[in-house]
Amino acid sequence: MSEQKKSITVALDIMGADVPPDSIMTGGIQAAAECGDELQVTFVGKQEVISNFLDKQKNVPSNISVEYAAHAVAMSDNPTEGIRKKNSSIAVGLGMQKRKEADAFVSAGNTGAVMASAIMVLGRIEGISRPAIATQFPSRSGRPTLVLDVGANVDCKPMHLFQFGLMGSVFASLMTGRTSPRIGLLSIGEERSKGNEQVMQTRELFEKSGLNFIGNVEGRDILSGRADVVSTDGFVGNVLLKFTESIEGFLTKSLKRQIETNIFSRVGAGLMTPFLRRLRNAFDYSEYGGAPLLGINGVCIICHGTSSPKAIKNAVIVAARMVKHRIGENIRQEMAILNNSNNNEQDDKSQNGRDRFVRSISSDDEL
Amino acid sequence: MSEQKKSITVALDIMGADVPPDSIMTGGIQAAAECGDELQVTFVGKQEVISNFLDKQKNVPSNISVEYAAHAVAMSDNPTEGIRKKNSSIAVGLGMQKRKEADAFVSAGNTGAVMASAIMVLGRIEGISRPAIATQFPSRSGRPTLVLDVGANVDCKPMHLFQFGLMGSVFASLMTGRTSPRIGLLSIGEERSKGNEQVMQTRELFEKSGLNFIGNVEGRDILSGRADVVSTDGFVGNVLLKFTESIEGFLTKSLKRQIETNIFSRVGAGLMTPFLRRLRNAFDYSEYGGAPLLGINGVCIICHGTSSPKAIKNAVIVAARMVKHRIGENIRQEMAILNNSNNNEQDDKSQNGRDRFVRSISSDDEL
């Protein structure tokens, strides 16, 4: 490590999840151990909870630090109540980022409260009307499909859907190294004439943007991997996300019923256990390390309330990579290029060329 | 069979599917053979196609008849073009029902054209603003969840969503024998405060209806079986339906990748084949025999373009059962009761009691 290289600090909310704080902290320690000095993980939560946990550890990596918060937002709190809790782990963790004491915030707590607080404390990127939650779905190609929004905005205007696609494209380009990610607009048919009013108007915005817009995609195209980024409103996205999360339980239940009725498949089931586990994991979005909230001035990743330590570890590492790739700054630049291009439609379209993100990546080495 | 008992005639469109007409007719023959004289199946399509098929059959059941149609609507036709084809198998089959020469129509052809033609030719049930396509999803409970609308109406008002729930409730009650089916309204959280504008207004309509409304349900509740009927707009429903249909391909692809990498799971995979087939079938809506279009004056079932003979057989049998249970008449009565109840809110609520459909079932014996 060169001395010039500043480490990235991720504030990790250890409170308010469905799993115990110890499980969250275990994930944080795994991330710290895996990344070394490049990463600083700060546990944010109640003093006694953190101390009890750390006292039990044989080795605490030197890149773990702590920041105490007197309160926690409960899963049952509504977002407004959540925001009002001044010294909650959410408020303290985001406050660190606001004061530049941290670069990112990761929480497995109350989604609505985290989202609302992040937008309030960190603010929106200039030009972005509605920050959105992005989630990676598995696909047949083996490379995930990024779907957004999955719950931040239920009633969307065409401009919002367009901006979701743009933000997703920046994220997919920088984080997964895809040049010119294919953006699809979720609808009920590929034809221009199909879809609701919202979709038809959004299509026009994409078509004149210069982004790599592949047109309408359908429900089946998410798992097929036909698009890298799928734009939809938070209502449809959230219904799809929760439906997808329930597939695991459905498969398990169907398997049990099958095993009970057939001795041959009982033998098969034993041999197939690793496969089924992997299959179920494919439908579990915590494997991808949580869902980034895109469009804010900062980095915030919202994890599932039942996140495993591995999911927390992944989320912390993804958060640090988002900082490194300056996702927010790139989204801001992309918005500016598009606005500029719209104002000067005669200008050379190459301004909207494929490789425009590459120049702005701060470093090539992966965290 | 008593002589008084009139058989039920199902007009089966043999044209315009993705599978060949012979495959559709094979399903029709299976239905005719299974049901005997209670059912009459009429093949509707091009003369030479039907003759060629029937000439090859060793035994054609006596309850198979034919009705020739000079044209076919292609999958690629838009619904407006489809409606204009006067002597298409869709127009001829629905015309038979209009003239009371048939009681039901089943087609695996162009969904949009079948839907639009059925509404135009047969008309809507009095009081129903928007007919809807209903589809059965599998559930952990083993009993399917009926979701509607899955594509007929992309932009819906609260009254439409309410009527979808009502129609689904009548269908589930009569066709699956559930007393007082639980109706859920698809949203992004169970709480009253969650959902979009449309959902919040629809909730009020359900709450004062006297139907067995269980409140908002989420994406995960479809496979969990928490509701018998789930109401949503045709945009969300269609995205979900197509997403669900793609799960089979995703599972197969994931299985293949797993088998290629692991000898133990290769053995397991062989033993698990029947299970996986069943699992995939669970996600294939053709197993339920197609999707009824509810809210029209008549019976119309729309099948998947790639329907197997078994799916067609099931669809024909379900169509005949819908005729027997007088689904349309029961939806009309239910609408009248609700309108009456809304006009006389002081009236005894028992008018809206649980068992109101039972009296109107024409017969208890199952087709």
Interface residues (C-beta under 8 A of the other chain):
Chain A: N78 P138 S139 R140 G142 G151 V154 D155 L186 S187 I188 E191 S193 G195 N196 E197 E218 G219 R220 D221 I222 L223 S224 T232 G234 F235 V236 N238 V239 L240 L241 K242 F243 T244 E245 S246 I247 G249 F250 L251 K253 S254 L255 R257 Q258 N262 F264 S265 V267 G268 A269 G270 L271 M272 P274 F275 R278 L279 A282
Chain B: N78 P138 S139 R140 G142 G151 V154 D155 L186 S187 I188 S193 G195 N196 E197 E218 G219 R220 D221 I222 L223 S224 T232 G234 F235 V236 N238 V239 L240 L241 K242 F243 T244 E245 S246 I247 G249 F250 L251 K253 S254 L255 R257 Q258 N262 F264 S265 V267 G268 A269 G270 L271 M272 P274 F275 R278 L279 A282
